[in-house]
Amino acid sequence: MDQALRSYILTRDGGCIARLTVAWCATLWPMFQGLPEPGECRNTWGDVISPFELDKMTIEEVKAELRAGRKAGYSKESCVCVCPGHHFEGRGPGAKWCTKAVVREAVRLYIPAANEKARERGVMV
C-alpha cells in the first residue's frame, strides 16, 4: 500500500472506526447507530489498546459491491482504519467485527461521507 494513502486513511478516520459506534460518535456518523457492540480495541495478540494509536492500526479493504473472490483494491474509496482486534484476524471480544455484513453496509455509507469531510478539512492523499 502506498504510504501517502495509508497516511490519508489514518488521518481521515482518526483511529479504529469501531469507536464510532459509541453514542456521541454515532450522532455524527448515523450509519454506525445500532451496530453490534465492538468491544475494546486490541492488538494482534489480544491486548487492549487505544483506538487512537494510529501506528498500531491496520487498513481494511471494503468492496463497494459484492464480488466473490475479487479484492476491492487499495483506494480512499474502499479502505478504512481498524485495529487488529476488530480486523478479521483479531482475537477475543469484538474479533472479526468489521467483517459482519451489517458493519460492512455501514462502512460503505461511511467512506464517501468521511472523504467529503476530509476534503472540507483540506486533508488530501
KAPE-V647200 format. One record per residue. N is the residue number from 1. RES is the residue in three letters. SS is DSSP state (H for helix, E for strand, L for the rest). OMEGA is omega in degrees with one decimal (NA if undefined). D_CENTER is the distance of its C-alpha to the mean C-alpha in whole Angstrom. Layout:
BEGIN
n:N res:RES ss:SS omega:OMEGA d_center:D_CENTER
n:N res:RES ss:SS omega:OMEGA d_center:D_CENTER
END
This chain:
BEGIN
n:1 res:MET ss:L omega:177.5 d_center:16
n:2 res:ASP ss:L omega:-177.0 d_center:17
n:3 res:GLN ss:H omega:178.2 d_center:17
n:4 res:ALA ss:H omega:178.4 d_center:17
n:5 res:LEU ss:H omega:177.6 d_center:14
n:6 res:ARG ss:H omega:179.3 d_center:12
n:7 res:SER ss:H omega:178.7 d_center:14
n:8 res:TYR ss:H omega:-177.4 d_center:13
n:9 res:ILE ss:H omega:178.3 d_center:9
n:10 res:LEU ss:H omega:179.2 d_center:9
n:11 res:THR ss:H omega:-179.5 d_center:12
n:12 res:ARG ss:H omega:-175.4 d_center:10
n:13 res:ASP ss:H omega:177.2 d_center:7
n:14 res:GLY ss:L omega:-179.1 d_center:10
n:15 res:GLY ss:L omega:-177.8 d_center:8
n:16 res:CYS ss:L omega:-177.7 d_center:6
n:17 res:ILE ss:H omega:178.6 d_center:4
n:18 res:ALA ss:H omega:-179.6 d_center:7
n:19 res:ARG ss:H omega:-178.1 d_center:9
n:20 res:LEU ss:H omega:178.2 d_center:9
n:21 res:THR ss:H omega:179.2 d_center:11
n:22 res:VAL ss:L omega:-169.6 d_center:14
n:23 res:ALA ss:H omega:-175.3 d_center:17
n:24 res:TRP ss:H omega:177.4 d_center:17
n:25 res:CYS ss:H omega:-177.6 d_center:14
n:26 res:ALA ss:H omega:174.2 d_center:14
n:27 res:THR ss:H omega:176.4 d_center:17
n:28 res:LEU ss:H omega:-178.3 d_center:15
n:29 res:TRP ss:L omega:-173.4 d_center:13
n:30 res:PRO ss:H omega:179.0 d_center:15
n:31 res:MET ss:H omega:179.7 d_center:13
n:32 res:PHE ss:H omega:178.4 d_center:11
n:33 res:GLN ss:L omega:175.4 d_center:15
n:34 res:GLY ss:L omega:178.0 d_center:16
n:35 res:LEU ss:L omega:177.5 d_center:13
n:36 res:PRO ss:L omega:177.9 d_center:14
n:37 res:GLU ss:L omega:-177.0 d_center:14
n:38 res:PRO ss:L omega:-173.6 d_center:12
n:39 res:GLY ss:L omega:-177.0 d_center:14
n:40 res:GLU ss:L omega:174.5 d_center:14
n:41 res:CYS ss:L omega:-177.9 d_center:12
n:42 res:ARG ss:E omega:175.1 d_center:14
n:43 res:ASN ss:L omega:-176.9 d_center:15
n:44 res:THR ss:L omega:-176.8 d_center:16
n:45 res:TRP ss:L omega:177.3 d_center:19
n:46 res:GLY ss:L omega:178.1 d_center:18
n:47 res:ASP ss:L omega:179.8 d_center:19
n:48 res:VAL ss:E omega:176.8 d_center:17
n:49 res:ILE ss:L omega:176.0 d_center:15
n:50 res:SER ss:L omega:177.1 d_center:14
n:51 res:PRO ss:L omega:-178.1 d_center:11
n:52 res:PHE ss:L omega:178.5 d_center:12
n:53 res:GLU ss:L omega:-171.9 d_center:13
n:54 res:LEU ss:H omega:-179.3 d_center:12
n:55 res:ASP ss:H omega:-179.9 d_center:14
n:56 res:LYS ss:H omega:-176.7 d_center:13
n:57 res:MET ss:E omega:176.5 d_center:9
n:58 res:THR ss:E omega:179.6 d_center:9
n:59 res:ILE ss:E omega:-179.2 d_center:7
n:60 res:GLU ss:E omega:175.0 d_center:7
n:61 res:GLU ss:E omega:178.9 d_center:9
n:62 res:VAL ss:L omega:179.9 d_center:9
n:63 res:LYS ss:L omega:176.3 d_center:13
n:64 res:ALA ss:L omega:178.4 d_center:14
n:65 res:GLU ss:L omega:-176.8 d_center:17
n:66 res:LEU ss:L omega:176.7 d_center:18
n:67 res:ARG ss:L omega:-176.1 d_center:20
n:68 res:ALA ss:L omega:174.5 d_center:21
n:69 res:GLY ss:L omega:-179.5 d_center:21
n:70 res:ARG ss:L omega:179.5 d_center:19
n:71 res:LYS ss:L omega:179.6 d_center:16
n:72 res:ALA ss:L omega:-175.2 d_center:14
n:73 res:GLY ss:L omega:-178.4 d_center:15
n:74 res:TYR ss:L omega:174.1 d_center:13
n:75 res:SER ss:L omega:179.6 d_center:13
n:76 res:LYS ss:L omega:177.6 d_center:12
n:77 res:GLU ss:L omega:-175.5 d_center:12
n:78 res:SER ss:L omega:-176.2 d_center:10
n:79 res:CYS ss:E omega:175.1 d_center:7
n:80 res:VAL ss:E omega:179.7 d_center:4
n:81 res:CYS ss:E omega:174.1 d_center:4
n:82 res:VAL ss:E omega:174.8 d_center:4
n:83 res:CYS ss:E omega:177.8 d_center:8
n:84 res:PRO ss:L omega:-179.1 d_center:11
n:85 res:GLY ss:L omega:178.8 d_center:12
n:86 res:HIS ss:L omega:178.1 d_center:9
n:87 res:HIS ss:L omega:-176.7 d_center:9
n:88 res:PHE ss:L omega:-179.0 d_center:12
n:89 res:GLU ss:L omega:-175.9 d_center:14
n:90 res:GLY ss:L omega:177.5 d_center:14
n:91 res:ARG ss:L omega:175.9 d_center:17
n:92 res:GLY ss:L omega:-178.7 d_center:18
n:93 res:PRO ss:L omega:179.3 d_center:17
n:94 res:GLY ss:L omega:-179.9 d_center:13
n:95 res:ALA ss:L omega:178.7 d_center:13
n:96 res:LYS ss:L omega:-179.9 d_center:12
n:97 res:TRP ss:H omega:-174.1 d_center:10
n:98 res:CYS ss:H omega:179.7 d_center:7
n:99 res:THR ss:H omega:179.0 d_center:11
n:100 res:LYS ss:L omega:-175.4 d_center:12
n:101 res:ALA ss:H omega:-178.4 d_center:14
n:102 res:VAL ss:H omega:177.2 d_center:13
n:103 res:VAL ss:H omega:178.2 d_center:10
n:104 res:ARG ss:H omega:179.1 d_center:10
n:105 res:GLU ss:H omega:178.1 d_center:12
n:106 res:ALA ss:H omega:-179.8 d_center:10
n:107 res:VAL ss:H omega:177.2 d_center:7
n:108 res:ARG ss:H omega:176.0 d_center:10
n:109 res:LEU ss:H omega:-177.9 d_center:12
n:110 res:TYR ss:H omega:-171.7 d_center:9
n:111 res:ILE ss:H omega:179.9 d_center:9
n:112 res:PRO ss:H omega:178.4 d_center:13
n:113 res:ALA ss:H omega:178.8 d_center:13
n:114 res:ALA ss:H omega:177.5 d_center:11
n:115 res:ASN ss:H omega:178.7 d_center:13
n:116 res:GLU ss:H omega:178.0 d_center:16
n:117 res:LYS ss:H omega:177.9 d_center:15
n:118 res:ALA ss:H omega:178.0 d_center:15
n:119 res:ARG ss:H omega:178.5 d_center:18
n:120 res:GLU ss:H omega:179.2 d_center:20
n:121 res:ARG ss:H omega:179.2 d_center:19
n:122 res:GLY ss:L omega:177.7 d_center:20
n:123 res:VAL ss:L omega:-176.9 d_center:17
n:124 res:MET ss:L omega:175.2 d_center:18
n:125 res:VAL ss:L omega:NA d_center:17
END
